[in-house]
Amino acid sequence: MKFYLAEGNIGKGTTREQVDNVIKLLTSKGWDVEYGVERNKADDVSEFGREEEIQDEFSKDFMKVLDILGL
C-alpha cells in the first residue's frame, strides 16, 4: 500500500523535518510512504481486500516510530 504522511498526521507543532524523519524510518522498515495529504491506497492486486489488515500493521509501526523519535 501507498501511505501519505504530513504534519497533521503526527500532531500540532510538528515540523516538515520531523515528518521526513518519520517517513525515512518507515521506509527503512519496508513501507511505501511519502510526504503528502492524499488518501492511503492499495497499489498492488495482492493488497485488494486486505487494506484494513495492512493499515493496522502500518499503524503499529507508525506508533513505534513516533515513540522512537519522541513525537
C-alpha positions, -999 to +999 in steps of 0.1 A: +000+000+000+010+036-005+008+057+026+010+095+028+020+115+059+021+152+067+024+173+098-013+169+107-009+131+109+016+135+138+004+164+158+003+201+164+036+218+161+052+190+141+078+202+115+084+190+080+118+178+091+101+156+118+077+142+092+106+134+069+123+116+097+092+095+104+089+087+066+126+078+065+122+053+094+090+038+080+105+033+045+135+016+061+110-008+076+097-016+041+067+007+040+059+027+009+055+062+024+058+097+010+050+132+021+015+143+013-021+145+023-035+121-002-056+091+008-037+059+015-044+033-012-037-002-022-014-002-052-009-039-058-036-065-067-024-087-038-035-059-014-071-056-025-094-068+002-066-066+028-064-029+032-076-028+068-052-055+078-023-037+062-033-004+077-034-020+111+002-032+107+013+002+094-003+019+124+017-003+148+049+006+131+039+042+128+033+044+166+067+026+173+085+052+151+068+081+169+079+066+202+115+061+189+116+098+177+099+111+208+070+126+190 
